């Protein structure tokens, strides 16, 4: 077996994520055989397609593989469970010349079943359209040898994915009642919040949600609504600080035609729009005292009138309020009425800031990476970058973390989020520490400026980190790349960039 094939096998076997494993396998086999295109399909025991990757020699995804590959050969190998290889399929009497083969101008094809315990659960397909690239019998044997070695690992990865999804479905069934799927919570403080949500959700009590800006107060309000008997009615979130005082009463209670200049028709207010549902009054501390009096009446007996009308209406919406202000301090300042605060604060839910629920950070980071990666494919985060994210205090809470991870995903062109993709607010303390370590008695201010100085420190870190990985693995680049959790090609490019010789670390 060739050294290239052994190295490819080791790389694929070291990968536990199924999608990443398939991508590494097809890219490696395409390069090994110099194929133009390739594809791997995996099926569950019921024959349903559960894994697919289609790539070309340039390591690009095939947008519509069903129109670029011979499904005839692929389906035949899957059905019969026997390998197929021919240097020129047009000369193979066992293959009927179908429209797709003529359209694709296919010449040479290798198609191998992927088997485990006597069951064909996948197919690997490669093709070429030039005589120079015709596959040899040796290429077909190498592909067969490779699949014999990695089939078990692929089968186990497929089983892990199935179990993970099964566990996820069970978890979703347990969580459906409370609809907490959008809320990441493992920290005891957040679990206590969710417990309280489940206890008060189905009542009609007014709830006051307190927490710093960006802690997810609206998410909690939605969880209260969706776990109540009002779940099929409207959920209306309103930012009380977003409108001028002159419009707030009209928006809150509605108005009738002719109530004021510009009121050319009747206008329903937020209470009417949220009828029988839930009305979220966000930033409730921003309401002026004059409006607090009218809202107090609604909270006490449900009565209100549209602006310009004497007709009394009955509010059927449940009120949930939210604030990031110290309402007691606003009472002392005369900006919030004390009776209004008492009426709002029937049930109080206090959301902890992100810095006080650090055990949730790894879950939040992973979810945000997956959320923002989207069609870019799965992304990893380098250990040093994750360490910095876990150590940061997040004054902007979850909203700030969302922005940081969105930025990092956009800037990371490859599959790994590294330190250089994080903003300066995260890097600042670490870079200062590196500079102090380098200069002993402080940071030296040179003519190169901040950006150049920062880049120099980042490069120093990368060089030292790559060197340590190589040293620990005895100069083995593949193992060092796995240790660093970055792609082999990226790792190799980096050490080339810094002029590092892996052989010196053996």
Secondary structure, DSSP 8 states (H G I E B T S, - for coil): --HHHHHHHHHHHT--SHHHHHHHHHHHHHHHHT-SEEEEEEE-TT--EEEEEEEETTS-B-TTGGGTS-HHHHHHHHHH---EEES-GGG-TTS---HHHHHHT--EEEEEEEEETTEEEEEEEEEE-SGGG---HHHHHHHHHHHHHHHHHHHHHHHHHHHHHHHHHHHHHHHHTTT-TT----SHHHHHHHHHHHHHTTS---EEEE--TTS-HHHHHHHHHHTSTTTTS-EEEEETTSS-HHHHHHHHHEE-TTSSTT--S-EE-HHHHTTTSEEEEETGGGS-HHHHHHHHHHHHH-EE--BT----EE---EEEEEESS-HHHHHHTTSS-HHHHHHHTTEEEE---GGG-GGGHHHHHHHHHHHHHGGG---EE-HHHHHHHHH---TTHHHHHHHHHHHHHHH--SSEE-GGGS-HHHHHHHHHHHHHHHHSSS----TTHHHHHHHHHHHHHHHHHHHHHHHHTTT-HHHHHHHHTS-HHHHHHHHHHTT--GGGG-
